[in-house]
């Protein structure tokens, strides 16, 4: 027997109709208003032929309309395929076809120029109209085992895979988070990350489940976000390291108010210098580890350990389990690096139409993340890097994030990204791409690295760049760095 729950937004509108559910462009929209808007937009989808079980692709920027569209797709009983607006036409067309979407809803300016083989409608054509008052045929209950959303992975190797996320995955993700971070009636969660990524979408769902407003931004702007925290009562925000660095630079010597209680930091290992600066400014940073396949955060560092376990991503949230295995598949000893395996009700049931990949990554209930890390003697997780980003130089494991942390601790370095490049003798060596804050030459930076790193970890090559390649969530794109390095080598030859 499948476990069911009331339609989340409809239930929230019934429980606390007048509470603000979304704040966008300083306008507050109540949960009841969100429900009415979703109900009417669902009516439009049904008139377009969308029915229960269909896949509907969404290609939209952060907006009130996008948030309502996601809810409306659920109201229609369909599954939302969340498309990255920064992808090329060919990539978008492939994902629409692969997902078997029956309809694409896109912002007017993002309407595809090429034919993807499915019906596309502009978001402006699905505006909620006052006359749509008869729209009451919507899904009243969600089955927790049913797929709610599909998000495609970045596709670092081969074609991207569609990660299926069930209603139960999203529910348990929200439940695990609140059991760790707690909840206040005064909470306002800033969403300045894309709703088409799990980091943003999870905030939208938590807002409804917790009964707190999501402060939605079309895009991340440090000045506007800091203003939301300092002047408008924001208490929680989800960021990655690059966003946090920009917030600190814009903040300057100003403090955050005491009511601000959580800077949830994900997206990979954070430079120690950045964490120490937050500690000095008394900014409550909570490092976290998670991925699309875990429906957002899986581990988070609890408040009482934020200083004593600086740099750790914490322990698994209440519903979750985790272990580290070595190359031989055995459970690793404390402090021994290996692949991170996770198990829990927020872990994907598998990839859409990719039984091979699902079988490879899901074994006996455990999901093989492809991330490398270790547990200390107390069970705290320290994430080292992606397995695919690991550099093996002369038989030694080299983690790019470790080199990046050292480089960014130099006063002249603003950002650093490291990737492995082929080497005739050592197999691979590190190549660092650096964005400078102040003037510095390569020799100075190499001397600095030699003081803090083993010789085989010191970059063999350094390239200065204007900016580092990042995705829509500001995560570093190491595969692009690898391509830069390849082109540079070809040019020199």
N, C-alpha and C positions, 0 to 999 in steps of 0.2 A: 504493500500500500504506500503510495507516494505521500510525502508530507506536503501540506499546502499551507499558505499564509495568505492573509488578505492582501489585495493590491496595495503596495506600500504607500504610494502617494494618496490614493483614495482613503486609505485608513488614517493616514496622518491628517488629511483635510477634515476627517470626521472627528478625530481626537482633539486637535488644536488648530481649528480653522483660521484663526486670526493671527497666529504667530507668523513673523516673516520667514519665508522659506528660501528666498533668493534675493540678493542685493546686486543689482547690475546698473552701472552708471548712476550710482547713488539712489536708485529707485528701489523701494522695498516692495516685493510681491509676496503676498501671503500664501500659505499652503493651500487654502481654499481656491485662491485665484489660479495657482498653478494647476490644481486639479481640473478646474473648469476649462482652462486653456488646453490641457492635455486631452480632455474628453472631446472637445470640439475638433481638435486636430486629428484625433483618432477617427472621428466621423468622416473627415476628408479622406483619410487613408482608406477607409472601408469603401468609400465611393469610388476610389481608384482601383478597387479590386483586391486590396491587401486583406489576407485572411489569416487565421490562426496557423502557426507553423511556418509561414513565409519568412524569407530573409529580406530585410530592407536595409540598403546601404545608406549611410549618412556621411556627407562630405561638407562639413560646416566648421566655421570658426567659432570660438567661444562666444556665446550670446545667450540671452534669455530664450530666443527662439530655438536654439540648438538644444538647450536643456529640456524644453517642453517637447521637442521632437522625439528625444530619447524616451521620455515617459509615454508619449502617444503611441510609439511603436509597441511598447509593452502593453498598453491598453488594448491594442488591436490583436494581441496575442502573437505578434511577430517577434523575430529575433533581430537585434540591431547589429549591423556590420559597421564597425567604426573605422572610417578611412582617414588616413593621414593626409592633411591638406598640402603637405610639402612634397608629396610624391609626384613623379612625372606622369604624364597622361598614360603612357604605356603601362606603367606600374599599377596605376589606378584601374585601368581597364582590365588588367589581368586579375586583380583581386575581386573586382565586381563579378567577373565571369566565374572565377574559382569558387566564390562564395555562393553562387547560384541565387544571387539577389534578384528579386522580381521588380524592384523599384529602387531608384537612386534619388535621394533628396539632397540637393546641393544649394549652397549659397549662390545667388545670382551670378556673382563674379567668378564663381568656381565651377559653373556649369561646363561639363566636358566639351571640348572642341571636336574630339574624335568619337566615333561610334563604338560603344562598349558592348552593344548587343542587348541592353536592357533599357526599359523606359526611364527617362530622367525627368524630374520635375523641379522647377526652382522653388526654393524655400518660401519665397514671397507669395507663391501661389497657394500656400497652405496656411495662410494667416487665419487666426480664429475670428470668426464673424459672429456678430450678435444673433443673427437669425438661426445659427446652428444650435438651437436650444433643445432639439429633440434627440440629440446624440446621447443615448444612454446605453447603447449596446457595446459595452466594453468588458474586458476581462476583469472579473471581480476577485479572482484568486490566482496566485502564482504557485506552481508546482516547483519545489526547491530543486528537484532533479533535472528540471528542464533548462535547456540552454537559453540564456538571456542575451548574451553578447558574443560577438566574434571579433577578435583583434588580431591583426597579422603582425608577426614578429618582424624584426628589422631585416631579416634575410641576409645575414653575414655570410652564409654558405648556401648557394642555390636559391631557389624560389622561397619567398616567405611562407610561413606556416600559419594557418588560421587557428588561434588559440580559442577554444570554446570555454566560456565562463557561464556557469549555471547561476540561477537565482540563489541557490544554496551557497555557492562559492562567494558571491557578493555579501550575502547575509552574514556568513561566518567571518568574513574579512572585517566587516563592520563591528561584529560582536567581539572579536579578538582584540581589535584596536581599542575599543572603549573600555574593555576590562583592564587594559594596561594604562591607557592615558587618562581614564576617568572622564567625567562629563560635568559641565556646569551649565546652569540655565542661562548664563550670560555668554556662553561660547558663540563665537563667530569664526568660521573656518574659511580662510582665504584660499581661493582657487585661481592661481595665476599660471597654472600649467594646463595643457590642452585637455579638453574633455574627451578627445579621441584616443588619449593614452589612459592607461589604468590609473595613473596617479591622479588625474583630474576627475575621471568618471567615478572613482571610489568616493571622492569628496561629495559629489552630487548625491550619491546613494546614502552616505552617512548623514548628510543634512536631513534627508527625509526620515530615515530610521531613528535618528537621535532627536529630531524636532528642533534643530538649530539652523540658522541661516547660513548658506554658502555665499561668501562675498566673491562674486565671479568677475574676473578681469578678461577682457578680450585677448590681451597679451601681457607678458610680464614687463612692467616698468618699475624699476627700483624706487623712484620717488613716490609714485602713486601707492605702491605696496607699503612703504614705510609710513606714509600718511594714514593709510588704513589702520595700521597697528598703533601708531602714536595718537591719532586724533579720532578714529572712528570705531574703536573698541574691538578690533580683531584680536582674537586670543590664540589662534592656531593657524599655522601655515605649513604647507608641504613644499619643499625646495630640493634642488640638487646643489652640489658644491658651487657651480658657476653662478647660480642665482644668489646664494648666500654671500659670496664674495662681493657681488655688485651691491647687495643690500648694505653690507658693512661699509663699503666705500662711500655710498650715498649718505649713510647715517652719520658718518664722521664721529664727533664726540658726543652726539646726542644719545641719551639712554632710551631703552624701550620701557614702557610703563609696567608696573608690577602686575597688572592684569594680564599681560601677555605671558602665556604659560607654556607654549610649545612651538619650537622650530623643528619640524619633523624632516630630518635630512636623509635622503635616499639617493639612488642613482649611482652607487658604487663607492669605493673607499674615498674618504675625505682627507686632504692634506692635514697633517698634525698642526702646522702653523695656523691654519684657518680655525681649527677647533680651539686652540689655545687663545686665539684672539677673542673668540666668543666667550670663553671662560673669563677672560679679563673684563669683558663688557657685561658680564653676568647675563648673557643671553642663553635661555634654556634650550640647548640643542639636544635632540634625541636622535641618535643615529639609528637607521633602520635598514633592513635588508629585505628585498622583495622583488617580484618580477611579474610580468604579465600573466605567467602561468600560475602564480599564487594569488591572483586577484588583489594585488598591492602588497602591503607590508606583511612579512612572515615572522621576522624577529624585530624587536625594538629594545633599545637600552632603557630600562626603567629609571625614573628620576634619581633614586638614591645612589645609582652607580655612575652617574654622568661624569663625575670627576675621577673616581678611583679606577674606572674602566674606560678612560679616554681612548677613543679610536675603535672601540668595540661596537658591533651592531646589536649587542644584547643577547637575550635568550628568546626562544620561540614564544609566540603569544600563546595564551592559555589552551586553545584547541589544537595546537600544532606540535609536531615532533621533528627532530632533525638529527642527523649524524654525519660524520666525515668518513669517507672510505679512501684507502690508498690505492695505488695502481693495481694491486693484486685483488682488490675487492674486499679487503678486510677493514674492519673498523679501525681508524687511525688512533694512535695514542695522543694524549694532550700535547698541544703545540706542534704536532706533526701535520703539515699541510696535506690536503687531499680534496676530493670533490665533495661539494655540499649536497646532501640528499635531504629532501623534505617530504613530510607526510602530514595531511590534515584536510579538513572539510572545505578549505578554501583553495585547494589545489585542483587545477583543471582535470576534467575527466579524459582529456585527450585533444588531439588536433583534428580539425575538420578535414575529412576525406584523406587523412594521412595515417592510416593504420600502422604503416612501417615506422614512422617517427614516433607515434604514440607508444608502440611496443618497445622501441629503443629507449625512450625516456621514462616510461612508467613500468616498473617491475616490482611485483609483490607489494603494491600499494605505495612504493617509494618513487618520488620523482627525482630524476638525475638532472640537476640544474645546469651543469656545465661550468659552475663557478667554483673557484678554488679558495679555500679558507682553512682555518683551524679553530679548535676549541681549546680554551685554557683549562686549567685543572678544575675550575669552578663551573665549566660549561658555557662560558661566554664566547660568542662567535666573533672572529676577526676575519673579515673578507679580504682576500689578497688580490684577486683578479679573476677575469673570465678565463676559462681553460683555453679558449681559442686565442686569447691574447698573450698567453704564456710564452716567454722567450727562453729557449733552451740553448745556452751558449757554452760550448765545450763540455756538455753533459750536466751543467749546472742550471737550475731553475731560476729565472730572473723575472720578477713581477714588475711590469711597467708602473703600477701605482706607487710602488716603493720609490722608484727613481723620481717620479713626478713629485712625490711628497718632499723629497730632499731638494729638488730644484726650486720648488715654490717657497721653500723656507729661506732662500737667498733673497736679500732685500730688493734686488733689481728685477726679480722675475715675478710677473703678474700671473701667467699661466704656463703650464707645461703639458705636453702630450708625448708619450713614448710608444714606439712600436718596434718590432723586431724586423731586421733586414738580413738577407742572405750574406754569409761570409764563408769564403773558401776554406779557411782553417777551422773556425769555431762553429760552423753551422749557421748560427745567427748571432747578431750583436745588436745592442740597443741604438736606436736613432731617435734623438729628442728634437721636438719642435717647440720653440719657446716664444712667448709673447712677453716683451720686456716692459717693465714699469719705468725703469731708469736705464741709463746707458751701462752696458757691460759687454765685454768681448768673450769669445768662446773659450779662450785660454783661462780667463778668470773663473768661469763657470765649471770648467773641467777640473781645475785645482780644487774648487769647493766640493765637487762630487767625490774626488779622491780622498778627501778628508772624512767623508761620511759614508762611503760605500766601498764594498769590496771591489777589487780591480775589474772583475768580469761584469760588474753591474754598471760601471762608468760608461756613459754614452760614447760610442765610437764616432758618432756623427751628431752635430748640432746644427739645426737650421732655425734662423729667426723668421718669425711669421707675424703678420699684422693681426691675425685672429686664428683661433683653432676651429676646426669643423665640428659643429654640434647639431643634434637633431632638434625637433620641435620642443622637446623637454629639456633642452640644454645639456644633454649627455654627450660626452666626447665620442666622436666617431673614429675609432682607431683604424677601421678598415680604410677610411679616407686618408689617414696619415700614411698608411702602408702604400697607398697609390701615389701620394706625394713623394714618398721616399723612392719609389720605383722610377718615377719620372725624373727625379733629380739625378739618380744614378745613370739613367740613360743619357741625360743631357751632358753629364760629365764625361761619359765614354764617347 
